Amino acid sequence: MDFANRVLDIIRAVPPGQVVTYGQVAALAGYPHRARQVGQALRNCAQDVPWHRVLGAGGSVRVDPPQKQLELLNGEGVLTQTGRISLKKYQWLPGPLNFL
């Protein structure tokens, strides 16, 4: 399986109400230094990929404009007052990865 498909499978596994970072997805895919390529894989992803659950380091929203992503996250119960999501509260920490 190529990198982009691994990335999309990982993001599909993120449960509603939880988030991951680009760097975390890259590491889970086996390529910890490819956070930018995670963003590239998301550019033209299918509608079944919950792209809005992927954040920048520190919980920052990296899409411009951020309103749609924040709206989708808010609809899943991920709340923010500042535009930065609390990774301590909402970050997905998967168990054994059996989908890779």
C-alpha positions as CSV (number, residue, x, y, z in Angstrom):
1,M,0.0,0.0,0.0
2,D,1.4,3.4,-0.9
3,F,1.9,6.2,1.6
4,A,-1.2,8.3,0.5
5,N,-3.5,5.3,0.9
6,R,-2.0,4.4,4.3
7,V,-2.6,8.0,5.4
8,L,-6.2,8.0,4.3
9,D,-6.9,4.7,6.0
10,I,-5.5,6.0,9.3
11,I,-7.6,9.2,9.1
12,R,-10.7,7.1,8.4
13,A,-10.0,5.2,11.6
14,V,-10.1,8.4,13.8
15,P,-13.3,8.3,15.8
16,P,-15.7,11.3,15.7
17,G,-14.9,13.8,18.5
18,Q,-11.2,13.0,18.4
19,V,-8.3,14.5,16.4
20,V,-4.8,13.7,15.1
21,T,-1.9,15.9,13.9
22,Y,-0.3,15.7,10.5
23,G,2.9,14.5,12.2
24,Q,1.1,11.9,14.2
25,V,-0.5,10.5,11.0
26,A,2.8,10.4,9.3
27,A,4.4,8.5,12.2
28,L,1.5,6.1,12.3
29,A,2.0,5.5,8.6
30,G,5.6,4.6,9.3
31,Y,7.1,7.9,7.9
32,P,7.5,10.2,10.9
33,H,9.1,13.0,8.8
34,R,6.4,13.3,6.2
35,A,3.8,15.5,7.9
36,R,3.6,17.8,4.8
37,Q,2.9,14.8,2.6
38,V,0.0,14.0,4.8
39,G,-1.5,17.3,3.9
40,Q,-0.9,16.6,0.2
41,A,-2.7,13.3,0.5
42,L,-5.7,15.1,2.0
43,R,-5.9,17.7,-0.8
44,N,-8.0,15.5,-3.1
45,C,-9.3,12.9,-0.7
46,A,-12.7,11.2,-1.1
47,Q,-15.7,12.3,0.8
48,D,-15.5,9.4,3.3
49,V,-12.2,10.8,4.7
50,P,-12.8,12.9,7.8
51,W,-10.1,15.5,6.8
52,H,-11.4,17.9,9.5
53,R,-10.0,15.7,12.3
54,V,-6.4,16.4,11.2
55,L,-4.7,19.4,12.8
56,G,-1.3,21.0,12.9
57,A,1.2,20.6,15.7
58,G,-0.1,21.9,18.9
59,G,-3.8,21.6,17.8
60,S,-3.8,24.4,15.3
61,V,-6.2,24.5,12.4
62,R,-4.2,24.6,9.2
63,V,-6.9,25.1,6.5
64,D,-7.8,28.5,5.2
65,P,-10.4,29.6,5.9
66,P,-10.7,27.6,9.1
67,Q,-14.5,28.1,9.7
68,K,-15.6,24.9,7.9
69,Q,-13.1,22.7,9.8
70,L,-14.1,24.3,13.1
71,E,-17.8,23.9,12.4
72,L,-17.3,20.2,11.6
73,L,-15.3,19.6,14.7
74,N,-17.8,21.5,16.8
75,G,-20.5,19.3,15.4
76,E,-18.6,16.3,16.8
77,G,-18.2,17.9,20.3
78,V,-14.7,19.2,19.8
79,L,-14.9,22.6,21.3
80,T,-12.5,25.6,21.1
81,Q,-12.6,29.2,22.2
82,T,-9.4,30.1,20.5
83,G,-9.2,28.3,17.2
84,R,-6.7,25.9,18.7
85,I,-7.9,22.5,19.8
86,S,-6.8,20.9,23.0
87,L,-4.8,17.8,22.1
88,K,-4.7,16.8,25.7
89,K,-8.5,16.6,25.7
90,Y,-9.3,15.4,22.1
91,Q,-6.2,13.7,20.6
92,W,-6.8,10.2,19.4
93,L,-4.3,7.7,20.8
94,P,-4.9,4.4,19.0
95,G,-4.2,1.0,20.4
96,P,-2.5,-1.7,18.2
97,L,-2.8,-0.7,14.6
98,N,-4.3,-3.7,12.8
99,F,-5.4,-1.8,9.7
100,L,-2.0,-1.1,8.3
